[in-house]
Amino acid sequence: MSGTKDAQTATLTLPDGRSTALPIVVGSEDEHAVDIRSLRQDTGYVTLDSGYMNTGATTSAITYLDGEKGILRYRGYPIEQLAEHSNFAEVSYLLIYGRLPTEVQLTEFRRQLTRHSLIHEDMLNFFGGFPPTAHPMAVLSAMVTSLSAYYPDSLDPKLLDLHITRLLSKVRTIAAFSYKKSIGQPIIYPKNALRYCGNFLHMMFAVPSEEYVISPVLEKALNQLLILHADHEQNCSTSTVRMIGSSGANPYAAVAGGILALWGPLHGGANQEVIEMLEGIRDDGGDYQKFLDDVKNKRGNRRLMGFGHRVYKNYDPRAKILKAMADEVLEHLGVDDPLLDLAKEIEAVALREDYFISKKLYPNVDFYSGILYRAMGFPTNMFTVMFAIGRLPGWIAHWREMVQDPGTKIGRPRQIYTGEGERQYVPMSER
Ligand code: CMC
């Protein structure tokens, strides 16, 4: 683990009067941390921080985010610039390898992504084993785990780049195949002439009987959406990938775990929940004020999905870009979606309400992304899969950073035990 050691230390005084000096670690954006790694050894104490509200699990050189100021940068580049000027393949390279690729490097990276876009034909049988109602996240995670059966050498350091491109390329193919299977259509194989996002659109929406023309508006929007989701430092799914990877598990297993962590409604599953919430409000007559009152009064544990964030206490910069994009893309596609108007009205009202102001709850990345995916033709249950494809380079970059760090240790938090003291076993007849 790197990070500059400050000359200063923090002193912790314990109830018995003992005190211990703890080093301060400073990040490149002047973030300060108290390094408690020697605390237990020196004092017998551990720290308690459930939900890791205030725990730096690692140092990392991949993504910088300042939740108070609404700043997000990948490898130093502001998200706004990357969303406007870059494309998903280039951003994936940037996140994983730490620098923007030269033209030669990007061409080779793209060539590798194209080369590895097929999955073993035997794997096609696996899709048939799922019920048609299976959530695509269940299928995706199982299929990514299955990839490890086909590539048992994925922990060979010499083959790291090969497995990175395999993962990036095949997850996209699996996602599209699982969609085609779920709607009972024949799968569409990738086309080598197409780029990453165009190829995905082709596999999702082409049918064998006619030529599918890729809309440049859709392709650009998809590139932007995936870029906006590509990394977010130590979030729940990325921390899961790092945790699984820290045991020495292979990258397919680690990424499959990340997919499962992402699925939850408080994390990547929120984009599906947002649309279902908006549809529910619309179907109930459109009275969003009643819905907001239920949220504020915590009736039925309701939350305004797509609002709030553990780290952002300001407008999520990704949501700002997505809101503008939603207007632009829907207009280009000629889609008039009343859910977009409803979402905007709810946002405007919520941002004036004391409840949301005092808790610093703003729209997050999931509030508008579902409306975009819907307009682009993706069914609601594919939204979280789209998030997973976007987050993939981030997961891979963190897994790679971790396995290449000689200081990595297996992730193993402590606990404070609150159960029974020692007691004697009671035979069944005496209970
Ligand atoms: N609607 C209503 N109240 C909320 C919301 C919300 N969306 N989010 C937080 N709160 C309230 C919460 O009830 C709590 O109130 P109180 O202090 O009275 O108990 C307070 O705000 C703090 O909430 P918390 O759950 O302790 O905060 P957290 O940092 O643990 O949770 C969160 C962050 C994202 C899980 C939460 O804001 C949430 O559930 N949001 C809705 C789900 C969502 O949109 N998730 C996507 C997050 S962005 C994509 C990603 O990276 O995963």
Residues whose N, C-alpha, C, O or C-beta is under 5 A from the ligand:
A	BS01	CMC	P265 L266 H267 G268 A270 V295 R302 R303 L304 M305 G306 F307 G308 H309 R310 K359 N364 V365 D366
